[in-house]
Amino acid sequence: MSTHLNPTRFGTIERTPEGGVIRYDRKLGFPIDDVWSAITDPARLAEWWPPFAADVTVDLRVGGSISFPWSEGAGMQTLAFTILRLEPPTLLEHSHTSPGSWMRYELETLPDGAGTRLLVTYFVPDPDLGIERGDIVGAHYGLDRLEAALGGKPVPVDMEVFAQLQDAYAKRGLTTLQA
């Protein structure tokens, strides 16, 4: 496993009557304003979120959008989310890729002042599809890339690291759901 990513902070997934909830709880050694900026500033988002080069735009208001346009072949593709809840610098919630899905970032300063607790909750209406698409692994990998970017050393997507992380989740039984 690459030394610049941390594969030890696994997400959890639980089935609910409405779908599936994926959660990550990270303690980051960076101030809350820095973490907030990394999840809301377009240039900083581009360092860690998309697995492709994108010209990220953010309209940071409830009802605004977070867009990730990229070139593919002869055309352009765009991944766009709608901001559902916003309480700077402690809460950002937006829609996600599947209809009815959403992602929430909750930030709080650690009690000892040594950084920020980042709780990420990702709701998917179809947890089996979310697992099949690699959502649980992808979000974990994105958070590892976020931490590297916060440290001033953004890392490009490495599909070998992603595959190793996927294997680690499989060994933990977190790539399947129990009924």
Residue frames as a rotation matrix with the C-alpha (Angstrom) as fourth column:
MET 1
0.587 0.809 0.000 0.00
0.809 -0.587 0.000 0.00
0.000 0.000 -1.000 0.00
SER 2
0.078 -0.534 0.842 1.26
0.425 -0.747 -0.512 3.45
0.902 0.397 0.168 -0.82
THR 3
-0.461 -0.363 -0.810 2.75
0.878 -0.049 -0.477 5.22
0.133 -0.931 0.341 2.18
HIS 4
-0.986 0.046 0.161 0.99
-0.057 -0.996 -0.062 8.51
0.157 -0.070 0.985 1.51
LEU 5
-0.120 0.993 0.020 -2.49
-0.549 -0.083 0.832 7.10
0.827 0.088 0.555 2.05
ASN 6
-0.771 -0.111 0.627 -3.97
-0.628 0.295 -0.720 5.79
-0.105 -0.949 -0.297 5.27
PRO 7
-0.390 0.628 -0.674 -5.93
-0.354 0.573 0.739 2.57
0.850 0.527 -0.001 4.76
THR 8
-0.862 -0.077 -0.501 -6.58
0.355 0.613 -0.706 2.00
0.361 -0.786 -0.501 8.46
ARG 9
-0.772 0.614 -0.164 -9.66
-0.230 -0.510 -0.829 4.19
-0.593 -0.602 0.535 8.99
PHE 10
-0.886 0.417 0.202 -12.37
0.425 0.558 0.713 2.11
0.184 0.717 -0.672 7.40
GLY 11
-0.577 0.797 0.182 -15.87
-0.755 -0.604 0.255 3.32
0.313 0.010 0.950 6.78
THR 12
-0.787 0.463 0.408 -18.94
0.112 0.758 -0.643 1.52
-0.607 -0.460 -0.648 8.05
ILE 13
-0.725 0.634 -0.271 -22.07
-0.507 -0.224 0.832 0.68
0.467 0.741 0.484 6.14
GLU 14
-0.797 0.546 0.260 -25.49
0.089 0.532 -0.842 -0.20
-0.598 -0.648 -0.472 7.44
ARG 15
-0.714 0.660 0.232 -28.71
0.415 0.132 0.900 -1.11
0.564 0.739 -0.368 5.72
THR 16
-0.812 0.564 -0.148 -31.71
-0.196 -0.503 -0.842 1.03
-0.550 -0.655 0.519 6.66
PRO 17
0.000 0.883 0.469 -35.35
0.552 0.391 -0.736 0.77
-0.834 0.258 -0.488 5.51
GLU 18
0.747 0.310 -0.588 -34.62
-0.189 -0.749 -0.635 3.64
-0.638 0.585 -0.501 3.10
GLY 19
0.796 -0.540 -0.273 -31.29
-0.274 0.080 -0.958 2.35
0.540 0.838 -0.084 1.70
GLY 20
0.467 -0.721 -0.511 -27.76
0.841 0.541 0.005 2.30
0.273 -0.433 0.859 3.06
VAL 21
0.957 -0.216 0.193 -25.72
-0.268 -0.913 0.308 4.69
0.110 -0.346 -0.932 5.19
ILE 22
0.365 -0.921 -0.134 -21.94
0.750 0.376 -0.543 4.80
0.551 0.098 0.829 4.78
ARG 23
0.993 -0.014 0.118 -20.01
-0.084 -0.786 0.612 6.64
0.084 -0.618 -0.782 7.51
TYR 24
0.131 -0.989 -0.067 -16.43
0.672 0.138 -0.728 7.76
0.729 0.050 0.683 7.97
ASP 25
0.991 0.076 -0.109 -15.03
0.133 -0.609 0.782 9.40
-0.007 -0.789 -0.614 11.10
ARG 26
0.264 -0.944 0.197 -11.66
0.740 0.067 -0.669 11.08
0.618 0.322 0.717 10.59
LYS 27
0.766 -0.218 -0.604 -9.50
0.336 -0.665 0.666 13.10
-0.547 -0.714 -0.437 12.95
LEU 28
0.529 -0.526 0.666 -7.45
0.683 -0.201 -0.702 15.49
0.503 0.826 0.253 10.85
GLY 29
0.058 -0.627 -0.777 -4.48
0.900 -0.304 0.312 17.44
-0.431 -0.717 0.547 12.18
PHE 30
-0.759 -0.214 0.615 -5.59
0.528 -0.755 0.388 20.64
0.381 0.620 0.686 10.46
PRO 31
-0.846 0.446 -0.293 -7.69
-0.077 -0.645 -0.760 23.62
-0.528 -0.621 0.580 11.62
ILE 32
-0.095 0.930 0.354 -11.41
0.577 0.341 -0.742 23.58
-0.811 0.134 -0.569 10.86
ASP 33
0.489 0.284 -0.825 -11.15
-0.366 -0.791 -0.490 26.56
-0.792 0.541 -0.283 8.48
ASP 34
-0.497 -0.745 -0.445 -8.52
-0.776 0.152 0.612 24.74
-0.388 0.650 -0.654 6.42
VAL 35
-0.808 0.274 0.522 -10.64
0.327 0.945 0.011 21.57
-0.490 0.179 -0.853 6.19
TRP 36
0.241 0.944 -0.226 -13.73
0.326 -0.297 -0.897 23.65
-0.914 0.142 -0.379 5.33
SER 37
0.179 -0.267 -0.947 -11.81
-0.746 -0.664 0.047 25.38
-0.641 0.698 -0.318 2.56
ALA 38
-0.812 -0.584 -0.006 -10.61
-0.465 0.642 0.610 22.02
-0.352 0.498 -0.793 1.18
ILE 39
-0.626 0.630 0.460 -14.20
0.625 0.758 -0.189 20.74
-0.467 0.169 -0.868 0.86
THR 40
0.428 0.877 -0.218 -15.73
0.578 -0.451 -0.680 23.96
-0.695 0.166 -0.700 -0.51
ASP 41
0.175 -0.441 -0.881 -13.08
-0.532 -0.795 0.292 25.84
-0.829 0.417 -0.373 -2.53
PRO 42
0.930 0.319 -0.184 -13.10
-0.318 0.442 -0.839 24.73
-0.186 0.838 0.513 -6.20
ALA 43
0.307 -0.888 -0.344 -9.31
-0.713 0.025 -0.701 24.69
0.631 0.460 -0.625 -6.64
ARG 44
-0.502 -0.494 0.710 -8.84
-0.856 0.403 -0.324 22.71
-0.126 -0.771 -0.625 -3.44
LEU 45
0.413 0.720 0.558 -11.65
-0.509 0.690 -0.514 20.26
-0.755 -0.072 0.652 -4.27
ALA 46
0.825 -0.110 -0.555 -9.97
-0.514 0.262 -0.817 19.57
0.235 0.959 0.159 -7.61
GLU 47
-0.175 -0.978 0.110 -6.86
-0.924 0.124 -0.362 18.41
0.341 -0.165 -0.926 -5.69
TRP 48
-0.840 -0.239 0.487 -8.57
-0.478 0.749 -0.459 15.45
-0.255 -0.618 -0.743 -4.03
TRP 49
-0.051 0.926 0.375 -12.14
-0.507 0.300 -0.808 14.71
-0.861 -0.231 0.454 -5.04
PRO 50
0.753 0.506 -0.421 -12.48
-0.608 0.290 -0.739 13.89
-0.252 0.812 0.526 -8.73
PRO 51
0.307 -0.643 0.702 -10.64
0.228 0.766 0.601 10.87
-0.924 -0.025 0.382 -10.12
PHE 52
0.170 -0.201 0.965 -10.13
0.983 -0.030 -0.180 12.90
0.065 0.979 0.193 -13.32
ALA 53
-0.865 -0.457 -0.204 -8.93
0.460 -0.887 0.037 16.41
-0.198 -0.062 0.978 -14.20
ALA 54
0.095 0.966 0.239 -11.92
0.966 -0.148 0.214 18.71
0.242 0.210 -0.947 -13.80
ASP 55
-0.762 -0.189 0.619 -12.62
0.129 -0.982 -0.141 22.43
0.634 -0.028 0.773 -13.77
VAL 56
-0.372 0.618 -0.693 -14.56
0.919 0.352 -0.180 22.39
0.133 -0.703 -0.698 -10.49
THR 57
-0.576 0.280 0.768 -17.12
-0.169 -0.960 0.224 25.12
0.799 -0.001 0.601 -9.77
VAL 58
-0.525 0.417 -0.742 -18.93
0.845 0.357 -0.398 25.76
0.099 -0.836 -0.540 -6.49
ASP 59
-0.288 0.559 0.777 -21.93
-0.184 -0.829 0.528 28.03
0.940 0.009 0.342 -5.91
LEU 60
-0.776 -0.222 -0.591 -21.73
0.451 0.460 -0.765 27.88
0.442 -0.860 -0.257 -2.10
ARG 61
-0.649 0.690 0.320 -25.34
-0.759 -0.554 -0.343 28.46
-0.060 -0.465 0.883 -1.03
VAL 62
-0.450 0.605 0.656 -28.34
0.109 0.767 -0.632 26.26
-0.886 -0.213 -0.412 -0.33
GLY 63
0.704 0.702 0.111 -29.68
0.129 0.027 -0.991 25.40
-0.699 0.712 -0.072 -3.78
GLY 64
0.343 -0.691 -0.636 -26.29
-0.898 -0.441 -0.005 26.14
-0.277 0.573 -0.771 -5.35
SER 65
0.991 0.027 -0.132 -24.27
-0.079 0.912 -0.402 23.50
0.110 0.409 0.906 -7.13
ILE 66
0.072 -0.978 0.195 -20.93
-0.536 0.127 0.835 21.76
-0.841 -0.164 -0.515 -7.01
SER 67
0.938 0.305 -0.167 -19.94
-0.276 0.364 -0.890 20.79
-0.210 0.880 0.425 -10.57
PHE 68
-0.041 -0.938 0.345 -17.14
-0.206 0.345 0.916 18.64
-0.978 -0.034 -0.208 -11.93
PRO 69
0.897 0.325 -0.301 -17.00
-0.344 0.083 -0.935 19.03
-0.279 0.942 0.187 -15.73
TRP 70
-0.126 -0.954 0.272 -14.38
-0.281 0.297 0.913 16.99
-0.951 0.039 -0.305 -17.60
SER 71
0.038 0.028 -0.999 -13.47
-0.999 -0.036 -0.039 16.09
-0.037 0.999 0.027 -21.17
GLU 72
-0.136 -0.066 0.989 -14.20
-0.158 0.986 0.044 12.58
-0.978 -0.151 -0.145 -22.31
GLY 73
-0.083 0.038 0.996 -13.47
0.889 0.455 0.057 11.61
-0.451 0.890 -0.071 -25.87
ALA 74
-0.630 -0.108 0.769 -14.77
0.613 -0.677 0.407 14.33
0.477 0.728 0.493 -28.16
GLY 75
0.231 0.851 0.472 -17.31
0.220 -0.518 0.827 15.65
0.948 -0.087 -0.307 -25.64
MET 76
-0.681 -0.335 0.651 -17.75
-0.498 -0.440 -0.747 17.01
0.537 -0.833 0.133 -22.17
GLN 77
-0.008 0.632 -0.775 -19.28
0.602 0.621 0.501 15.25
0.798 -0.463 -0.386 -19.18
THR 78
-0.445 -0.122 0.887 -20.43
-0.529 -0.763 -0.371 16.96
0.722 -0.634 0.276 -15.98
LEU 79
-0.269 0.332 -0.904 -21.01
0.795 0.606 -0.013 15.57
0.543 -0.723 -0.427 -12.53
ALA 80
-0.565 0.128 0.815 -23.17
-0.270 -0.962 -0.035 18.07
0.780 -0.240 0.578 -10.61
PHE 81
-0.430 0.394 -0.812 -24.55
0.853 0.473 -0.222 18.07
0.297 -0.788 -0.539 -7.08
THR 82
0.174 0.572 0.802 -27.04
0.060 -0.819 0.571 20.42
0.983 -0.051 -0.177 -5.41
ILE 83
-0.889 -0.456 0.049 -26.20
0.018 -0.141 -0.990 21.91
0.458 -0.879 0.134 -2.00
LEU 84
-0.004 0.935 -0.354 -28.98
0.467 0.315 0.826 20.88
0.884 -0.162 -0.438 0.39
ARG 85
0.908 0.201 -0.368 -27.71
0.417 -0.328 0.848 22.21
0.050 -0.923 -0.381 3.74
LEU 86
0.033 -0.913 0.407 -24.98
0.535 -0.328 -0.779 24.70
0.844 0.243 0.477 4.56
GLU 87
0.990 0.139 -0.039 -23.68
0.105 -0.512 0.852 25.99
0.098 -0.848 -0.522 7.91
PRO 88
0.322 -0.941 0.104 -20.12
0.193 -0.042 -0.980 27.29
0.927 0.336 0.168 7.37
PRO 89
-0.138 -0.692 -0.709 -17.68
-0.911 0.369 -0.184 26.05
0.389 0.620 -0.681 8.62
THR 90
-0.574 -0.119 0.810 -19.35
-0.662 0.650 -0.373 23.05
-0.482 -0.751 -0.452 10.25
LEU 91
-0.105 0.625 0.774 -21.86
0.216 0.774 -0.595 21.49
-0.971 0.105 -0.216 7.83
LEU 92
-0.454 0.064 -0.889 -22.10
-0.856 -0.307 0.415 20.87
-0.246 0.949 0.195 4.11
GLU 93
-0.285 0.422 0.861 -24.68
0.181 0.905 -0.384 18.50
-0.941 0.046 -0.335 2.65
HIS 94
-0.344 0.148 -0.927 -25.27
-0.865 -0.434 0.251 17.95
-0.365 0.889 0.277 -1.05
SER 95
0.810 0.583 0.068 -27.00
-0.472 0.717 -0.513 15.55
-0.348 0.383 0.856 -3.39
HIS 96
-0.274 -0.915 0.294 -24.84
-0.440 0.392 0.808 12.83
-0.855 0.092 -0.510 -4.91
THR 97
-0.861 -0.285 -0.421 -24.66
-0.476 0.163 0.864 10.67
-0.177 0.945 -0.276 -8.03
SER 98
-0.779 0.624 -0.059 -27.70
0.561 0.736 0.380 8.40
0.280 0.263 -0.923 -7.61
PRO 99
-0.218 0.781 0.585 -31.20
-0.251 -0.624 0.740 9.92
0.943 0.015 0.332 -7.43
GLY 100
0.796 0.606 0.001 -32.08
-0.103 0.133 0.986 10.30
0.597 -0.784 0.168 -3.76
SER 101
0.318 -0.751 -0.578 -28.47
0.902 0.427 -0.058 9.96
0.291 -0.503 0.814 -2.56
TRP 102
0.830 -0.111 0.546 -26.69
-0.190 -0.978 0.091 12.61
0.524 -0.179 -0.833 -0.50
MET 103
0.025 -0.875 -0.484 -23.38
0.783 0.318 -0.535 13.27
0.622 -0.366 0.692 1.24
ARG 104
0.910 0.277 0.310 -22.93
0.006 -0.754 0.657 15.23
0.416 -0.596 -0.687 4.47
TYR 105
-0.198 -0.972 -0.129 -19.70
0.524 0.007 -0.852 16.65
0.828 -0.236 0.508 5.91
GLU 106
0.914 0.397 0.081 -19.79
0.125 -0.467 0.875 17.59
0.386 -0.790 -0.477 9.60
LEU 107
-0.084 -0.993 0.078 -16.75
0.382 -0.105 -0.918 19.36
0.920 -0.048 0.388 11.03
GLU 108
0.959 0.267 0.098 -15.87
0.030 -0.438 0.898 20.19
0.283 -0.859 -0.428 14.61
THR 109
0.111 -0.940 0.321 -12.71
-0.682 -0.307 -0.663 21.39
0.723 -0.146 -0.676 16.29
LEU 110
0.100 -0.158 -0.982 -11.17
0.450 0.888 -0.096 18.63
0.887 -0.432 0.160 18.39
PRO 111
0.904 0.369 -0.217 -11.40
0.342 -0.317 0.885 19.28
0.258 -0.874 -0.413 22.15
ASP 112
0.351 -0.850 -0.392 -7.63
0.696 -0.043 0.717 19.55
-0.626 -0.525 0.577 22.51
GLY 113
0.681 0.010 -0.732 -7.52
-0.301 -0.908 -0.292 22.04
-0.668 0.420 -0.615 19.61
ALA 114
-0.317 -0.923 0.219 -5.18
-0.235 0.301 0.924 19.73
-0.919 0.242 -0.312 17.69
GLY 115
-0.998 -0.055 0.001 -7.25
-0.012 0.224 0.975 19.59
-0.054 0.973 -0.224 14.55
THR 116
-0.328 0.920 -0.215 -10.68
-0.943 -0.332 0.018 18.79
-0.055 0.209 0.976 13.18
ARG 117
-0.590 0.318 0.742 -13.03
0.129 0.944 -0.303 15.86
-0.797 -0.083 -0.598 13.46
LEU 118
-0.544 0.416 -0.729 -14.61
-0.839 -0.287 0.462 15.20
-0.017 0.863 0.505 10.06
LEU 119
-0.457 0.523 0.719 -17.67
0.073 0.828 -0.556 12.97
-0.886 -0.201 -0.417 10.06
VAL 120
-0.695 0.213 -0.687 -18.79
-0.719 -0.222 0.658 12.07
-0.013 0.951 0.308 6.55
THR 121
-0.308 0.698 0.647 -22.16
0.025 0.685 -0.728 10.41
-0.951 -0.208 -0.228 6.02
TYR 122
-0.783 0.033 -0.621 -23.12
-0.621 -0.103 0.777 9.15
-0.039 0.994 0.101 2.59
PHE 123
-0.122 0.832 0.542 -26.68
-0.277 0.496 -0.823 7.90
-0.953 -0.251 0.169 1.99
VAL 124
-0.865 -0.080 -0.495 -27.40
-0.500 0.216 0.839 5.65
0.040 0.973 -0.226 -0.99
PRO 125
0.089 0.990 0.108 -30.95
-0.979 0.107 -0.176 4.45
-0.186 -0.090 0.978 -1.83
ASP 126
0.915 0.141 -0.379 -29.59
-0.258 0.925 -0.280 1.17
0.311 0.354 0.882 -3.26
PRO 127
0.495 -0.775 0.393 -26.75
-0.694 -0.081 0.715 -0.03
-0.523 -0.626 -0.578 -1.01
ASP 128
0.427 -0.342 0.837 -26.00
0.407 0.899 0.160 -3.07
-0.807 0.272 0.524 -3.17
LEU 129
0.766 -0.135 0.629 -25.48
0.576 -0.293 -0.763 -0.84
0.288 0.947 -0.146 -6.20
GLY 130
0.829 -0.465 0.311 -23.37
-0.532 -0.827 0.182 1.53
0.173 -0.317 -0.933 -4.09
ILE 131
0.380 -0.693 0.613 -21.14
-0.304 0.533 0.790 -1.36
-0.874 -0.486 -0.008 -3.08
GLU 132
0.528 -0.123 0.840 -20.98
0.698 0.626 -0.347 -2.72
-0.484 0.770 0.417 -6.62
ARG 133
0.842 -0.175 0.511 -19.90
0.254 -0.706 -0.661 0.70
0.476 0.686 -0.550 -7.95
GLY 134
-0.085 -0.935 -0.345 -17.23
0.844 0.116 -0.523 0.95
0.529 -0.336 0.779 -5.24
ASP 135
0.455 0.341 0.823 -18.79
0.018 -0.927 0.374 3.91
0.890 -0.155 -0.428 -3.40
ILE 136
0.994 -0.063 -0.089 -17.58
0.092 0.037 0.995 2.84
-0.060 -0.997 0.043 0.07
VAL 137
0.250 -0.963 0.099 -14.01
0.886 0.268 0.379 2.36
-0.392 -0.007 0.920 -1.17
GLY 138
-0.026 -0.231 0.973 -14.10
0.770 -0.625 -0.128 5.45
0.638 0.745 0.194 -3.38
ALA 139
0.771 0.347 0.534 -15.20
-0.039 -0.811 0.583 7.72
0.635 -0.471 -0.612 -0.55
HIS 140
0.821 -0.545 -0.171 -12.50
0.348 0.240 0.906 6.30
-0.453 -0.803 0.386 1.75
TYR 141
0.011 -0.858 0.514 -9.88
0.992 0.073 0.101 6.83
-0.125 0.509 0.852 -0.96
GLY 142
0.263 0.170 0.950 -11.11
0.462 -0.886 0.031 10.38
0.847 0.431 -0.312 -1.53
LEU 143
0.980 0.116 0.161 -10.77
-0.087 -0.482 0.872 11.15
0.179 -0.869 -0.462 2.19
ASP 144
0.448 -0.894 -0.008 -7.21
0.689 0.339 0.641 9.79
-0.570 -0.292 0.768 2.16
ARG 145
-0.148 -0.471 0.870 -6.49
0.918 -0.393 -0.056 12.06
0.368 0.790 0.490 -0.82
LEU 146
0.708 0.442 0.551 -8.13
0.180 -0.867 0.465 14.98
0.683 -0.230 -0.693 1.07
GLU 147
0.898 -0.384 -0.213 -5.74
0.202 -0.071 0.977 14.46
-0.391 -0.920 0.014 3.97
ALA 148
0.001 -0.924 0.383 -2.74
0.936 0.135 0.324 14.38
-0.351 0.358 0.865 1.62
ALA 149
0.053 0.092 0.994 -3.97
0.673 -0.739 0.033 17.60
0.738 0.667 -0.101 -0.04
LEU 150
0.948 0.296 0.115 -4.45
0.100 -0.623 0.776 19.24
0.301 -0.724 -0.620 3.37
GLY 151
0.593 -0.793 -0.138 -0.83
0.433 0.169 0.885 18.35
-0.679 -0.585 0.444 4.11
GLY 152
0.415 -0.397 -0.818 0.24
-0.602 -0.795 0.080 20.22
-0.682 0.459 -0.569 0.98
LYS 153
-0.726 -0.687 -0.028 1.03
-0.514 0.516 0.686 17.06
-0.457 0.512 -0.727 -0.98
PRO 154
0.373 0.921 -0.109 -1.95
-0.759 0.235 -0.607 16.24
-0.534 0.310 0.787 -3.23
VAL 155
-0.654 -0.553 0.516 -1.70
-0.195 0.783 0.591 12.82
-0.731 0.286 -0.620 -4.85
PRO 156
-0.440 0.496 -0.748 -3.09
-0.873 -0.042 0.486 11.75
0.210 0.867 0.452 -8.21
VAL 157
0.626 0.697 0.351 -5.51
-0.726 0.684 -0.064 8.85
-0.285 -0.215 0.934 -8.43
ASP 158
-0.594 -0.775 -0.214 -3.65
-0.802 0.592 0.080 5.57
0.065 0.219 -0.974 -8.33
MET 159
0.363 0.846 -0.391 -5.86
-0.808 0.494 0.319 2.66
0.464 0.201 0.863 -9.39
GLU 160
-0.190 -0.491 -0.850 -3.41
0.111 0.850 -0.515 0.18
0.976 -0.192 -0.107 -7.82
VAL 161
-0.976 -0.113 0.184 -3.87
-0.150 -0.257 -0.955 1.86
0.155 -0.960 0.234 -4.43
PHE 162
-0.200 0.977 0.076 -7.64
-0.978 -0.203 0.037 1.87
0.051 -0.067 0.996 -5.02
ALA 163
0.301 0.281 -0.911 -7.56
-0.412 0.900 0.141 -1.89
0.860 0.333 0.387 -5.80
GLN 164
-0.634 -0.588 -0.503 -5.50
0.237 0.472 -0.849 -2.59
0.736 -0.658 -0.160 -2.67
LEU 165
-0.841 0.402 0.362 -7.96
-0.534 -0.509 -0.676 -0.60
-0.087 -0.761 0.642 -0.59
GLN 166
0.129 0.911 -0.391 -10.83
-0.917 0.260 0.304 -2.51
0.379 0.319 0.869 -2.21
ASP 167
-0.040 -0.241 -0.970 -9.15
0.031 0.970 -0.243 -5.78
0.999 -0.040 -0.031 -1.22
ALA 168
-0.942 -0.336 -0.011 -8.71
0.043 -0.086 -0.995 -4.51
0.333 -0.938 0.095 2.35
TYR 169
-0.413 0.875 0.254 -12.43
-0.906 -0.368 -0.207 -3.71
-0.088 -0.316 0.945 2.54
ALA 170
0.272 0.501 -0.822 -13.30
-0.602 0.755 0.261 -7.14
0.751 0.423 0.507 1.14
LYS 171
-0.477 -0.538 -0.695 -11.15
0.214 0.696 -0.686 -8.81
0.853 -0.476 -0.217 3.83
ARG 172
-0.977 0.150 0.149 -13.06
-0.195 -0.374 -0.907 -6.86
-0.080 -0.915 0.395 6.46
GLY 173
-0.552 0.817 0.166 -16.38
0.820 0.568 -0.067 -7.94
-0.149 0.099 -0.984 4.95
LEU 174
-0.231 0.444 -0.866 -17.31
0.189 -0.852 -0.487 -4.33
-0.954 -0.276 0.113 4.17
THR 175
-0.819 0.007 -0.574 -17.94
-0.539 -0.354 0.765 -4.81
-0.198 0.935 0.293 0.47
THR 176
-0.567 0.753 -0.334 -21.08
0.293 0.564 0.772 -6.84
0.770 0.340 -0.540 1.06
LEU 177
-0.465 0.503 0.729 -24.16
-0.822 -0.552 -0.143 -6.19
0.330 -0.665 0.670 3.17
GLN 178
-0.958 0.262 -0.114 -25.87
0.285 0.863 -0.417 -8.52
-0.011 -0.432 -0.902 5.53
ALA 179
-0.358 0.906 0.226 -29.65
0.156 -0.181 0.971 -8.67
0.920 0.383 -0.076 5.14
